[in-house]
Structure formats: structure tokens, C-alpha cells
Amino acid sequence: MNNNRIGVHDSGTVTSNATQPKKLFWFNENLLSSLLVQSKPKYNKWQPIGITVAGRNGHGDQSNQLHFPNGIYTDDNSTIVISENANHRIVEWKYNSKRGQTIAGGQGFGSGLNQLHFPLGVTVDKRKNAIIICDSGNYRVVRWFRQSQTSPQIRISNIDCWGVAIDKDGSIYVSNWMKNEVRRLKEGDTFGAIVAGGNGKGNLRNQLHSPADIFVDKDYSVYVSDSQNHRIMKWKKNAKEGIVVAGGNSEGNHLNQLHSPHGVIVDNLGQIIIADSQNHRIMLWCEGDTNGSIAVGENGKGKESNQLNDPRSLSFDVERNLYVADSHNHRVQKYELCNE
């Protein structure tokens, strides 16, 4: 066994157990090596080959098909809730199922409370066992209760909504595509408060341009896919302007660029995962970095298992496997977490 000791001195130097000036403390060399290994930064990575977990049968309106899936949410049982933009419905695909079940809409497009019109973002309110839907063609956000006889409710009216999220307190966050803002609504609120943007269309740090998907972390910071500024903005709680955390270097396909980003999600390590829709790839970015890296989709636009075509929303299951709404391939892809 190696019993050499490492001395850490007040000068900042590191030495062996030879006679040295004043030492602050000694480390056993094996212990120090172990500590250094453990302190190396960890990164989540996913397998490059996707597994189709919903769809796979071409576009259509049958129960084993999808048509332009956009929003997705994965629950604790790995059941996937999917908004189908062109089928005007929300479907639920249970784990390992070959078919989905319509749980909202599916009555043709329309403005009735039992109908949807081009739904986009979707999430689940666990407290109320309800689905929150951006019913974009009807300019409203609606709440459908699962396994309940309660009628659907219009939560917000007259809004050109795209993305929707819920924080740990149950407040709803909605992006307004045309007003270039994100609002937070607590239970009982009618209009809510602006938490991102709201200063007109533009590319300044206090502005947005066509905000799409959103994500809210445990500290109430709001991550916004600022799609036509080709960047991801982070707005901390009560901030007057955002921070560019990914992209922001005009549209393009270099590692410091995005092109019409949509889905955005932050993992347990603080990594930002982005659906870079018009580059047909999923990017991984760490806050403060100039460049991102390609997490999924290094093989260009296509329909193979290692390709994507206009990816939209993103979701994680409890094991941190990554789910992607592969919109123009009319499927949802699952990318398993690498166990390294």
C-alpha cells in the first residue's frame, strides 16, 4: 500500500512528505486521489439510437398513430401524455403500449368544451389530477380533469399560447407567442403576472421574439425557448431581464448556435437540454458555456432511429431517460440514459 503523504501548504503548493515549510494539513495520497476522482464533474449522456414508444405507424388518426405530436409529458409510471396538433386531441400511451387512448378532444376541431383546435403545449397538474393544454387554435388554456366527471374548464382566454409549465406550488406558466411574454397564474388568478418578456418583440435581454416551450425549475427560474431569437433565456424569479444560456448567435448549425429552438428542459445536474428543431437535433448546454454539444441527432434530418425531423417538446421519466416529440416523423422517441 502506498503510504506517501501529500502536504498542502499555506502558500498553495502541494508537496510530498519531505521536510517542507509550514503545512496546513496532510493527506494520504490514496485518499487524495480518491477525492479528486469523486470531484470530477458528472454529465448525463443518452444513447444515440432512439426507441419509438408512440406512433411508428405513419401519420393518421387511428389509436396506433400520431399526427404532428407537439407537447409531451411523462409521468411517474412512464405513461406519456401527447398533444397531437393535427388530430386535435390529447392521447395517453401507457408504458410498452402499442396504442394510445384519447383523454381530451378527439371530437374534430372546434371551440366546444369537448373539443380542441391545434393543441400545442401540455402538462399535468398532479395535485388536481388534471391536464393543462394550450388550445392554440381556440386562443385559450384549458384544464381537463382525468378520471373525473368534472367538465373541462377554460383557465385562460384570449391568449396565443404555445408552451405551458407548472411550478412546485401549482402555479401555471404560459408563453404568449404573439405578445412575446410568459405569464404566471396562481390558482384563482385571471390575468396573472409577467415573469419573462412583456417589453415588445425584440432581441434585447428584457425582450422575447415568439416564445415557445418553457421550463420552470425548483428556484422558480423560467427557461424560455426564444424561438425567433434562436436562443434560450433564463429569467430568475423577479428578474427584470433574462440571461442568455444557450445560442443567441443568430440562426445556424454551429455548436454555439440554434435554429428555432422549441423544447427546453433542465436535468438533475443543471444541464439544459434543447430541441433545436430546424437543425433536427437535441443540444445539451451548461450555463456559462459558449458552445453546446449534440446530445441526439448527429445524422441530419431523417426518419431512421438515429435521426429526427423537427423535434418539439422534451420530457424525462423517473429514470432520466429522455423523450422527444419527433413531430414530422409522427412519433415519440425515447433515448435511454447511459450508465457510465
ChimeraX attribute file (.defattr): number of C-alpha atoms within 10 A of each C-alpha:
attribute: neighborCount
match mode: 1-to-1
recipient: residues
	/A:1	4
	/A:2	7
	/A:3	10
	/A:4	13
	/A:5	17
	/A:6	19
	/A:7	24
	/A:8	17
	/A:9	16
	/A:10	12
	/A:11	10
	/A:12	10
	/A:13	9
	/A:14	12
	/A:15	15
	/A:16	15
	/A:17	13
	/A:18	10
	/A:19	8
	/A:20	10
	/A:21	10
	/A:22	11
	/A:23	15
	/A:24	11
	/A:25	10
	/A:26	16
	/A:27	16
	/A:28	15
	/A:29	16
	/A:30	15
	/A:31	12
	/A:32	14
	/A:33	12
	/A:34	10
	/A:35	11
	/A:36	10
	/A:37	10
	/A:38	10
	/A:39	9
	/A:40	8
	/A:41	7
	/A:42	9
	/A:43	12
	/A:44	17
	/A:45	18
	/A:46	17
	/A:47	17
	/A:48	19
	/A:49	16
	/A:50	22
	/A:51	17
	/A:52	16
	/A:53	19
	/A:54	27
	/A:55	25
	/A:56	17
	/A:57	13
	/A:58	14
	/A:59	19
	/A:60	15
	/A:61	15
	/A:62	14
	/A:63	15
	/A:64	18
	/A:65	20
	/A:66	31
	/A:67	23
	/A:68	24
	/A:69	32
	/A:70	31
	/A:71	30
	/A:72	28
	/A:73	24
	/A:74	23
	/A:75	16
	/A:76	10
	/A:77	10
	/A:78	17
	/A:79	17
	/A:80	24
	/A:81	24
	/A:82	30
	/A:83	34
	/A:84	30
	/A:85	24
	/A:86	20
	/A:87	26
	/A:88	26
	/A:89	28
	/A:90	26
	/A:91	24
	/A:92	22
	/A:93	22
	/A:94	19
	/A:95	13
	/A:96	10
	/A:97	13
	/A:98	14
	/A:99	17
	/A:100	22
	/A:101	15
	/A:102	16
	/A:103	17
	/A:104	23
	/A:105	23
	/A:106	18
	/A:107	15
	/A:108	14
	/A:109	19
	/A:110	15
	/A:111	14
	/A:112	12
	/A:113	15
	/A:114	16
	/A:115	18
	/A:116	29
	/A:117	26
	/A:118	21
	/A:119	31
	/A:120	31
	/A:121	31
	/A:122	27
	/A:123	24
	/A:124	23
	/A:125	20
	/A:126	12
	/A:127	9
	/A:128	12
	/A:129	14
	/A:130	18
	/A:131	21
	/A:132	24
	/A:133	30
	/A:134	31
	/A:135	31
	/A:136	23
	/A:137	19
	/A:138	22
	/A:139	20
	/A:140	22
	/A:141	25
	/A:142	22
	/A:143	25
	/A:144	25
	/A:145	20
	/A:146	16
	/A:147	9
	/A:148	10
	/A:149	7
	/A:150	9
	/A:151	11
	/A:152	20
	/A:153	14
	/A:154	15
	/A:155	20
	/A:156	20
	/A:157	15
	/A:158	10
	/A:159	20
	/A:160	21
	/A:161	31
	/A:162	29
	/A:163	29
	/A:164	28
	/A:165	24
	/A:166	23
	/A:167	19
	/A:168	14
	/A:169	11
	/A:170	15
	/A:171	16
	/A:172	22
	/A:173	24
	/A:174	31
	/A:175	31
	/A:176	23
	/A:177	23
	/A:178	16
	/A:179	19
	/A:180	22
	/A:181	27
	/A:182	26
	/A:183	19
	/A:184	22
	/A:185	19
	/A:186	17
	/A:187	12
	/A:188	9
	/A:189	13
	/A:190	11
	/A:191	13
	/A:192	18
	/A:193	13
	/A:194	16
	/A:195	24
	/A:196	31
	/A:197	29
	/A:198	16
	/A:199	15
	/A:200	15
	/A:201	20
	/A:202	15
	/A:203	15
	/A:204	14
	/A:205	17
	/A:206	20
	/A:207	22
	/A:208	31
	/A:209	23
	/A:210	23
	/A:211	34
	/A:212	30
	/A:213	33
	/A:214	28
	/A:215	22
	/A:216	23
	/A:217	17
	/A:218	9
	/A:219	10
	/A:220	17
	/A:221	19
	/A:222	24
	/A:223	25
	/A:224	33
	/A:225	32
	/A:226	30
	/A:227	24
	/A:228	22
	/A:229	26
	/A:230	25
	/A:231	31
	/A:232	30
	/A:233	28
	/A:234	25
	/A:235	23
	/A:236	19
	/A:237	12
	/A:238	11
	/A:239	13
	/A:240	13
	/A:241	18
	/A:242	23
	/A:243	16
	/A:244	18
	/A:245	20
	/A:246	29
	/A:247	26
	/A:248	20
	/A:249	15
	/A:250	15
	/A:251	20
	/A:252	15
	/A:253	14
	/A:254	14
	/A:255	16
	/A:256	19
	/A:257	22
	/A:258	30
	/A:259	25
	/A:260	24
	/A:261	35
	/A:262	30
	/A:263	31
	/A:264	26
	/A:265	24
	/A:266	20
	/A:267	15
	/A:268	9
	/A:269	11
	/A:270	14
	/A:271	15
	/A:272	20
	/A:273	24
	/A:274	30
	/A:275	31
	/A:276	29
	/A:277	25
	/A:278	20
	/A:279	25
	/A:280	25
	/A:281	28
	/A:282	24
	/A:283	26
	/A:284	24
	/A:285	24
	/A:286	18
	/A:287	15
	/A:288	10
	/A:289	11
	/A:290	15
	/A:291	16
	/A:292	22
	/A:293	14
	/A:294	16
	/A:295	20
	/A:296	24
	/A:297	23
	/A:298	16
	/A:299	13
	/A:300	13
	/A:301	18
	/A:302	15
	/A:303	14
	/A:304	12
	/A:305	13
	/A:306	20
	/A:307	22
	/A:308	30
	/A:309	23
	/A:310	23
	/A:311	32
	/A:312	31
	/A:313	32
	/A:314	28
	/A:315	23
	/A:316	22
	/A:317	18
	/A:318	11
	/A:319	10
	/A:320	17
	/A:321	18
	/A:322	24
	/A:323	24
	/A:324	28
	/A:325	31
	/A:326	27
	/A:327	23
	/A:328	20
	/A:329	25
	/A:330	24
	/A:331	29
	/A:332	27
	/A:333	26
	/A:334	23
	/A:335	22
	/A:336	19
	/A:337	15
	/A:338	12
	/A:339	8
	/A:340	7
